[in-house]
Amino acid sequence: MMSPLTNAAHHLLRAAVAMLLPLLLGSCQLVTDDYDDTTTPDTAAQYINITISVSTGSTPLTRAPLGGEYGDGTEKGNERENAVSNITLIFYQDNAGINTTSNAAEVLCVKRYNVHPYDPATMPDRHTHPADEPASVRLNEVLYTTGEQRLEETTLVPGETYKVLVVANADIAVSTGDRISDVRDKLAATVYTGTGKGTDDTFVMASESDAAISLTNPYVYTSATEAEKNRFVYYFECIHMERLAARIDYCTNGATYDNTHNGYKYPATGDAFYLVTKVTPFNLYNGDEYLFKRVSSTWSGTTPAPPTYLADETTTNYVVDPATAGKTATATPDYYLSPIAEDIIGSTFTQAMSSATPFIDDDGSNTITIAYAKENTLMPTSPLKKYATGLAFEVKYYASATATPVTRVYYHYLRHQGEQATGSYQAKQWSDLSDDETSSSNVSMNFGVVRNNIYRVSIESFSPIEGTLKIRVEEKHWRHVDNPDIYL
């Protein structure tokens, strides 16, 4: 049981600080395990307890065409996508935070801790939330905690306030004394382990926004169990994380799986039907990704405005990846997996449809995760055919159950902020793809793939005479971290 901060506790705190000062002159070292409690009744021990939040909004809405940081809503990720095993904390002091213009701002301490899920049934509920955090986000979170870690094992000073950046599920080469201006520009070569689909695969995550912790007003345990007596524990606001990867889904809404023809069957007139047999992602960016998200408010020619780090996205700014400025009509990119091609359905990235593949999404529809993608953002002048990430659908049209099918492949570039009020778009056959088509000049980030979003595509309608496929594109913020939808 926790008691108020009594005069006796104040004396204990001052004594503890005096004892810790010599230790605080040492260097900050990595810590990966919880410490056993060795507190005795006449010793005041100080601890820090840090909680991270992988948010899990479950509103079954979509991002496009509204755009912005949360678009039209959020969607819950699954347990594997939300798992966090360890975090690295990077402490520094600068009022401007990660967007500091000072070259003097440097890392004061780096700590790595194993984390475990927060259990409200057995752990004290002392973490707090930012005042401006939406209730829908606050009520839908997965929390991980470092548990109580000894303050004396850090170089953090009681009474001080620190900014902190967090990276989860990854090793990061950061040391005490590194400049924050260098840390914020670090790159990640991989954003998940394995294919992202393995049962043990994990996703690299990083801070979603600037966070601060203050080593003031600790919780003081003075009359609890013997193990908790004379413990001073600093608790902080939850630090929100986001995945560096995006997710691309095919939603089979409106279709049933046909075991005879091995595909998802959409009814047509009379006995006729359409069958989706294969789905292939194309132009998957495979270069390095920025560890910490950056946005620019404007883009002129090949030069974006100076970036703002960890800023909220709006409908008028651009998310920037390390290669964005070089995505020109004359360049020859070598950083794409499965670049778009007329015979793309034959590539190794093709996913053949199977009745065993789908999971049930928040809308109750059978949905298939096609790929996990790195950020791939475009300039307004970047040719879509050369740079835009998308999906290719192999569709067979059967005039009857026994007829010889007509096979067509439809291509769709994934939209990040759609220009259509309905979110519906026309997929195209190869002959209709223009080498010169670019993004809409009136919509920032019209096309692109951005971290921590789900792009889900579903087929809305077919036109057998014109041979076209109408696609509905939706995107959700992958909060629990959660995911966006895209519809064909």
N, C-alpha and C positions, 0 to 999 in steps of 0.2 A: 504494500500500500504506500502511496506517495504522500508525504506531508509537505506543508508550505516551507518556504525557505526561511528557517529560523535564524536567530543570531548565532547559535552554535554552528549551524551549517555555513554561515558566512565566514566564520573563523576557519572552518575546515577548508573552504574553498581557497582562502588566501594562503593557508599553509601549503595546500597542494600546488598552487601556482609557484610558490617559492621553491618547492622541491623540484618542480619540473623545469625551471628556467635553465639550469645547466644542461639538461638533456636536450632542450629545444635548440641548442647551438649545433647539434649534430646534423648530418645529412639525412634526407628523407629516403627511406628504402622501401622496396616493394614488400607488401604483406599480402599473403594469399590465404591465410587461414584465420579463423576466429581464435582468440586467445582464451585459455582456461582462466577462470576467475581465481585470483589469488588474494583478493581483498580481505583484510582483517579488520576487526571492529575499530582499531585505532589508526587505520590508514585510509586516506581519502584518495580514491582512484577516479580518474577522469576518462570518459569514453566519448566517441562520436558514433552516431548511428544514422546511416544514410539510406534513404529509400528512393528507388527509381520507379517510374510509372510507365508501363507500356499500356497506353490507353485503348479502350475497347468500345467505342461507340457502336451501337447496334441498330441505328436507324436505317431501315432498308431503302435509302434514297441514293441518288447518284450525284456525282460532281458536275459533269457536263450537262447542260450548257452554262451553269452558273459560274463555274470556275472559282478562283480564290483559294484560300488555305484549306477550307473544308468542303468546297464545292457544294453539292446538294446534300451531303450527309456523310456518314461513316459506316463502315462495316467491320465486324469482328473477325480477327484472324484466328487460325486454329492454334492448338496448344503448341505444336512444333514450331510454328512461325513466331510465337510469342516467347519462346524459352530464352532465358538469360542465365548463363552460368558464372560469368565474371564481369567485373567492370574495372576500368582504369579511370581514376579521377585526376584531373590536372588543375591544380590550385594556383591562382595568381591574384594580384591586386591591381585593379585599374577601374576607375569609375565608369569609363566608357565600355568596359567589357571587351568582348571579342572584336568589336569594331574600333578598338583603340587606334589612334594615329601615332602613338608613342612607340619608338623603338626601344625605350627603356623598360617597357612592360615585359616581364619575363616569368617563367614558371618558377614558383617557389617550392612546390612539393608535388611529387607524383606518387600515387598510391594505387595498387591493384588489390582488389579484394574478391574472393569468391562470394557469391550471393545465393540466397535461397528464397523461395516464395514467402511472402508475408502471409501469416495465418492470423486473422483477427480473433480467432477463438482462443489462441494460446499466447499471442504477443500483444504488448501494450499498444493501444491506438493513439500514438502521439505524433504521427506525421501530419503535416498540414498541406493545404493546397493554395496555389495563387488565387488572389481575390477575384481576378477576372476570368477564372477558369469556368467554362460552361458546366452547368449541373449535369448535362448529359454525358460529358466527358468524365466528370468527377465520379459519377455513379457506375461507370463502366471502365474499370481499370484492372490490369494485372500488376501487382506490386511485388517488387523484389527488394530485399534488405540486406545490408552488410552485417546486420547484427551489431552488437556493441564491440567496437574496436578501440584499443587503448590510444588515447591521445598522445601519450609519451612516445609512441612509435612513429610520430609524424613531426614535422617542424612547424606545425600550426600553433599559433599563440592565442591563448584565451583572451577574450576581449576584442579580438580583431575580426574583421569581415573580409571574406574572400569571394572572388568569382571562381566558378568551377565549370570545367568542360568534362564530359563523360563519354567514354567509348565502351561499348559492350561487345563481348564475344570476339575480341580481336586483340592481338599484340600490337602495340603502337610504340614506335621509337621516339619517345619524348623523355627528356632529362631535365633535372633542375638546372635553371640558368638559360634554357632555350627561350628565344624570343616568342611572344605570343603571335606576332606577325608571321612567323615561320610555322608555328603550330597550326594556325587556322588555314594554311595553304597545303597541308599534308594531303597526300593521295592514298587511296585504297586500291590495291590491285584486284582484290576479290571482295565480294559483298555477301557471300554465303559459302558454306562448305559443301562439297559434293555438287550435286545438281540442284540443291535446294529442296528437292522432293523426298530425299531419304529420311527415314524415321529419326536418325540421329543428326541430321544436318541442322546447323544453326545459322542465324542471320546476323551480320554485323549491324550494329546500331550506334547512333551518335546523338548528342544533345539536340533537342528540337528547338531550344531557345536558350538565351543567356540565363544562367542560374547563379544565385549567391547564397552563401551560408555565413551566419554570424555566430561566433563562439561566445555568446552571451546568454544569460538566463537559462542555465542548464536545469534539467530535472534533477532533483536531489532526493536520493533514497536514504532515509534515516531511520525508518522504523518498519522495514519490511522483513523479509527472511534474512537469515544470517548472511547468505551469499550476496544480497542486494544492499546491505547496510553500507552507508558512507560512499555511495557511488554517485558521481556527477556525470550525467549523460546529456550530450547536446543532440537534439533532434532538429531536423530541417524540413523545409518544403520538399515535396516529391519533385524529383527531377525528371522531366518528360523526355522520352527517347523516341527516335524514329528509325526505321530500317533504311539502309542505303539502297535496297532493292525495291523494284516495283513488281507487281504481279499481273500477268496477262491470263485472262480466263475466257473460255467459250461457254456461254450459258445455253443450254439445250431447251429452253422454254419454248413450248409449242410443238415439240417433237417427242417421239417415242423411239426407243432403240429397236431396230429391225434385225433380229438374229439371222434371218435368211439372207439378207443383202449386206449385212455388216456395216451399218451406219445409222445415223439419226434421221428418222423419217418424218417429213413434213407433208401433210396432205395437200393435194391439188384438186382439180375438178374431176369428178367421177372416180375412176380407179387410178388416176395418175397421182404421182407423188414425187417429191424431191428427197434425195438422200445425201447427207453430208458424210463423207467417208474418211477424209483426212483434213487436218488443220496444221498449218506450218507457220511459225513465226519467222519474220525476215528482218534484216537490218538490226540485229541485236548488237548494241554497242559492246565492245569487248576491250576498250582501253581502260586507263585508270579513271577512277571517280574521285571527286573531292570528298574528303572525310566529313567536312562540315558544309552544309548547304549554303549556297550563295545566290542572291538574286540581284538583278539590275533593273533600274526603273525605266530606262530607255535603251534603244539600240539604233545606232546610226552607222550605216555602212557595215564594216566588219568590226566596229568598236562599240562594246557595250558601255553604259555608264559605270562608274566605279561601283564594285559590288558591295552589297550589305550582307553581312554574314548572319545566318540564323534568323533572318527576318521572315515575317509572314508573307506568304505569296498573295498577290492581288490579281485582278483581271487585267491589269495594265503593266505588269512588269514581267521580267524574264528570269527563269532559272537558268544558270549557266553551268555547263560541264567543261572539262579541260579542253575539249576539242571543238566546242561550239563555234568559236570565231574562225576556224579553218574550214568550215563546211560550206565551201563555195562551189560554183558550177564547174570551175576549172580544176579543182583538186581531185586527187585520186585516193579515196580513203582506203586504209588497209586495216582498220580497227573494227570491222563488222564480222560477226558470225552470220552465216546464211544470208549473204547479200541478195537482194531481190533479183530474180531471174525467171524467165518464162517456164523453165522446168523445175521450179523450186519445190514442187510437191515431191520430187524424187530425192530431196536432200535428206541428210541424216537427222535433221531437226524435226522432220514430219512426225506428227502423232496420229496414228491410225485410231479410229473410233472403236471403243470397246464398251460393252455393257457394264463392265466391272470398274470403269474409270471414274464416273461422276461422284461428287459429294453434294450434299444438300446445302444450298446457300441460304442467306437470311430471308430470301423471298420464297423459299420452299421449292426452288427449281434445281434440277440436276445441272451441275456446273463442273467443268473440267479445267483444271489449271494447266495451261499449255506451257508456260515458261515463267521464270523469274528474270527480270531484266535490269540492267544498270541504267542509270539516267542517260537519256539521249535527247538533248534539246537542240533546237534549230534556230538559226537566224531567220528573219523574215524573208531573206532572199535564197535560202538553202533549197536546192531542188529536192522535192519529196522522194522521187524515185531513187535517188542516190543515197539519201540519208534517213528518211523517216522510218521508224519502227512500225511494223504492222503484222497482219495475219493474212494468210492465203487459205482459201477454202476450196477443197475439191468437192464439187457438187454434181451428182448424177440425177438426170431427169428421166423418169420412167413413165411412159404413156399408159402403161398397164403393168401389172405385176410380172408378166412374162415377156414384156417388150425389151428390146435391146436398148440400154440407156444411152443418153447423150451426156457426155462429160464436159463440164466447163470448170475453170478455175477462176475464182473471184478474189481480188486483192483489196485490202482496206488498210489505210494508214491510220494509226491510233491518234485520236484527238485528245489533247489535254484540256483545252478550253474550247468547246464547240461554238461555231458561229450560227448554228441552227437553233431556233427556239424549241423545237421538238426533240432535238438530239438524234434525228434520223438522217441517214446518209445513204448514198448510192455506192455500193461496191462496184468495182470495175474489172472487166476482163483485161488481159494483157494488151490487146490492141487499143484499148482506150486509155492506157496509162501514158501520160505526157512526160517527156524528158525534161520539160521546162517548168512544170507546175510547181508552185511554191505556196507557202502559207498565205492565209488571208492577211492583207495589209491592215485590216481594221481590228484584228484580234491578236493580242499578244499570246504567245504560246498556244496558238491554234492547234498545232501538231506537236507531239513530243511525248516523252516518257519521263516522269519525275519520280524520285524516290518516295517510298511509303504510300504509293497509290495503287489501286487495283483498276486495271483496264479490262472491262468485261464486254465481250461482243456477243450479241445474239441476233438471230435472223428474224426480221420482222415480216418480210413478205417477198414473194418471188414474182417474176414476170416472164412466163414461158415464151411469149412472142418476141419480146425485146431481148430476152436472154439476160436479164438484169437481176440483181439481188439487192434489196433494200436493207440497209443495216442501221440498227439503233446503237448509238455509242453512249455509254455512260461510264462515269468514273467516280470511285469512292475513295475517301481518305482512309488509308489502311491503319487504323488507330490502335488496336490492341496489341499491339500496333494493328491497324485495320486496312481494309482493301476497297478500291473503286471498281465499277462495272463498265463493261463496254458491250453494246449490242449491235449485231449486224442485221 
